[in-house]
Amino acid sequence: MTGPHPAPAETASVPADISLADLPLREDLRGEQPYGAPQPDVPVRLNVNENPYPPSATVIAEIAAAVAEATASINRYPDREFLALRAELGRFLTADSGGGLVRLEPENIWAANGSNEIMQQLLQAFGGPGRTALSFAPTYSMYPEYARNTHTRWVVGHRAADFSIDTAHAVGLISQHRPSVVILTSPNNPTGTALPLETVRAVLAIAPGVVIVDEAYAEFRRDGVPSAVSLLPAHPRLIVTRTMSKAFAYAGGRLGYLAATRAVVDAVRIVRLPYHLSAVAQAAAHAALSHRSEALARVQDLRSARDDTITWLREHGFSAADSDANFVLFGRFRDRHSRWQGLLDRGVLIRETGPDGWLRVSVGTTAEMAAFRAALLQVAPGGNELPAVRDNGRQDAGADAASGSADRAASPADEGVGR
Ligand SMILES: Cc1ncc(COP(=O)(O)O)c(C=O)c1O
């Protein structure tokens, strides 16, 4: 049946006067809000680090054909192990990281509906009541929520003023809290900072549990910046997570994955929901992956556009953090919310996130970046409104250190021990 059909007179509606407070919600979820990056309909959307380029007509047709084929047997549950897709992901990762030196078998790869789901599965397997997960702020805002969802205690340290992780600080915090999970994000969101492998090695050497390196943005890293995938052969408790959302321009398709030892994959297979990755999701991702050259060519354009944006921002008196991702953290503003609102009023949506004074812009198309630059010059013609910082957040010598950002990037509220 199609079209609207009026409800018969005797239809009863579902009660609308019951609120969350009336429900037997878990105590630790009271007062919590659902994930809420705004999705308003504005002309220029540069707020959630999406890839601005949709697939070509050829790739759309290939994905549609693969989905049609999968639909022919949609009466059956999907292949629970999806080894063909895992093999293809392994081939991509081998080529992308370490010049093909790391051999990744399908059994070393696991995939789910976005790297969000991968991360939650990892915390289900390795976190839990009485256990601790630890990371370093400012970083991706969802991690504490995976910890909350899995009843894992959350501890967060801080990144340095240049957004790197100080090894002594990391080692001290890990020794103190003995986390079963450490999450390192490289390149980091929202700062764009890639971690040197020495930092990852130092954390691996001291961490008593698993170490996850979230490489959601790794394909955008600058030449010569290594991936933690190269450390996998020597480190059995290392897990590298990736996503097709960014470089593959596949955020709507929802496909994230990890690379690790077979034992880690086996652990995740214990907690995953049966048939979590639908036949349609598997087929579409496989087709998109088979045509990766098109998306990856765009990655080169986006890297150049990112570098140009950083140069332009600095030339116009703004601070801009170095970035190995498809976004740029810039500022610094006395009242960043009013600058963010000013851009939105001009049809440009970016993200109000990161340390005080900074804003984050995702790299869009050439036209979108031109619109961003024009709007920014209108809302903040003078550039920096706070003591200038050079490059990666480091304050200029002699600048006023009283703003409190001279030796650490996170505000005190970002730090501490959570549930
Ligand atoms: C650091 C980081 N990790 C993971 C994700 C989640 O990506 P997805 O669930 O789309 O794979 C994001 C998304 O923005 C991110 O910034």
The ligand as an SDF file (V2000), in Angstrom:
LIG
                    3D

 16 16  0  0  0  0  0  0  0  0999 V2000
   38.9050    9.9220   15.5920 C   0  0  0  0  0  0  0  0  0  0  0  0
   37.6620    9.3210   15.0470 C   0  0  0  0  0  0  0  0  0  0  0  0
   37.4760    8.0040   15.1820 N   0  0  0  0  0  0  0  0  0  0  0  0
   36.3700    7.4140   14.7340 C   0  0  0  0  0  0  0  0  0  0  0  0
   35.3740    8.1380   14.0990 C   0  0  0  0  0  0  0  0  0  0  0  0
   34.1210    7.4140   13.6780 C   0  0  0  0  0  0  0  0  0  0  0  0
   34.0810    7.1490   12.3530 O   0  0  0  0  0  0  0  0  0  0  0  0
   33.0290    6.1360   11.7310 P   0  0  0  0  0  0  0  0  0  0  0  0
   32.1770    5.5780   12.8240 O   0  0  0  0  0  0  0  0  0  0  0  0
   32.2620    6.9180   10.7440 O   0  0  0  0  0  0  0  0  0  0  0  0
   33.8560    5.0530   11.1090 O   0  0  0  0  0  0  0  0  0  0  0  0
   35.5220    9.5080   13.9260 C   0  0  0  0  0  0  0  0  0  0  0  0
   34.4650   10.2900   13.2460 C   0  0  0  0  0  0  0  0  0  0  0  0
   34.4670   11.4470   13.0720 O   0  0  0  0  0  0  0  0  0  0  0  0
   36.6900   10.1070   14.4250 C   0  0  0  0  0  0  0  0  0  0  0  0
   36.8830   11.4360   14.3280 O   0  0  0  0  0  0  0  0  0  0  0  0
  1  2  1  0
  2  3  1  0
  2 15  2  0
  3  4  2  0
  4  5  1  0
  5  6  1  0
  5 12  2  0
  6  7  1  0
  7  8  1  0
  8  9  2  0
  8 10  1  0
  8 11  1  0
 12 13  1  0
 12 15  1  0
 13 14  2  0
 15 16  1  0
M  END
$$$$
